[in-house]
Amino acid sequence: MKAVIFGSGGVALRLYMELTEKYGEDYIEFFIDSMLEKESFCDKPVYSLQDLAKMDYNQYKYYFGTMSNQLGMKKELLKIGVDPKNFCEEMDYSEDKFTQTVKDFNSILIYPVPTDDIHEILEQDFRYYFSEYYDKISIDYDMTRPITGYDIVLVWNKRHLNDDVLLEHDKVFCIDETFYITIRGRLMAKMYWILYTNDKGFSYRDKSKKIFKNVGNSTYENGYIFASGPSIKDGLEKFLTMNRDNSLRAVCNSFVSSKQYMDMIKPNAYFIMDSKFIGGFLRNITADICDYVKENDCYLFVPEHWVPLLVNKFGIENKIVGLEMDADDIHFPTDDNLKVYAKAANVITTTAIPVISRFVKQIYITGCDGQDENDIPVWTHTEDLFDLDTVKLEGARHIIDLIDYIQRHNMNYERVIKYGESLGVKYESLTPSYIPCLMERYKG
């Protein structure tokens, strides 16, 4: 049986290279992309889901070129009628797979035996993430029992992912950040979430809903969303001339690193969802964000499984809202349903626009500059704010990821804006943008 890869970005490229090395170049028949129109990828055809539906789709095995949205991909294939028996679990180290298969754990094997430096780094991370549960979990850095005797196996060096011994275990995950840049922080945050919820339940969900409802108790005249593109300076000049006293003002990511911008905006809604904020790269900035939120009339919106860890580390339990990131399609949260659609991961389109659109009917956006698709793809930020791209990926995979990201981002932005407009929300861009739907809504 030949195979298909769902996805046509950097993760799909890595998967393709590994599979062709193992099974030969003819093993992969084609790629699937549910959003972008591409003729080919890696010299193989790229088909849409509509194309797939017209084929004999159950004659293929399906691999998934994603580290975070495998569940959504599977749902799309199931709608067509693909037999789930054809979904290939081999080489699936995604966050989705972790969430689906790991419900509890008491023992972890780190594989292979790490160097002293890696041992120290991992030990620090376990102590940080596991917090009060650290002493309750057995963590072996050298195999002292059969591999099947461990609840989870974490591979710190991606070169060993194909070792034969790992075939004996069904819960093997990669935490090598050269494999995927934020994977260790993602999985460790999920592990703390599992430990916490198994111990204390999901009471934080009810609290998030109460806090979200409290935000809605204020009557705002309009809303502003500030992103970190270079046009933010011009956007702020306009903002300062506008009606902003009774407004909902949202910032995201590293805005807290600029006291000047924070003083000008005085944000009352802060959004983060990039895993770098929960991982090691930006912990200090996350601490500053939480301090700002606690000390000001402001609320923090994050993925829901972050909530227990951020409450544990920063004592922000009365000012934080956890958004459930598993809506099947675009959805703006309500008091009783905090789901958002996270397929095209971007903090503005996934969380800020849906949340702010819940509370106001007029939203002004600035700093969402996008990227000219005719230029070399480089995602730019204003020099006044901390650059999120602290760790740069190199080579073809990075370029492919960025080109695809720009196209997907533009398409998803338009879908989100049109959905909001169908609910009666009006959007205006205060500054020019390469994102087509924003440029259409720029009045000069």
Secondary structure, DSSP 8 states (H G I E B T S, - for coil): --EEEE--SHHHHHHHHHHHHHH-TTSEEEEE-SS---SEETTEEEE-HHHHHTS-GGGSEEEE--SS-HHHHHHHHHHHT--GGGB--TT---HHHHHHH-S--SEEEEES---HHHHHHHHHHHHHHHGGGGGGSEEESS--S-GGGSSEEEESSGGGTT-GGGGG-S-EEE--TTTSTTHHHHHHHHHHHHHHHHHHTTHHHHHHHHHHHHHHTS--SEEEEE--STTHHHHHHHHTTS--TTEEEEEETTGGG-HHHHHHH--SEEE---GGGTSSTTHHHHHHHHHHHHHTT-EEEEEGGGHHHHHHHH--TTSEEEEB---SS-----SS--B---SS--HIIIIIHHHHHHH-SEEEEES-----TTS-------TTS--S-SS---HHHHHHHHHHHHHHHHHHHHHHHHHHHHTT-EEEESS--SSHHHHTTB--
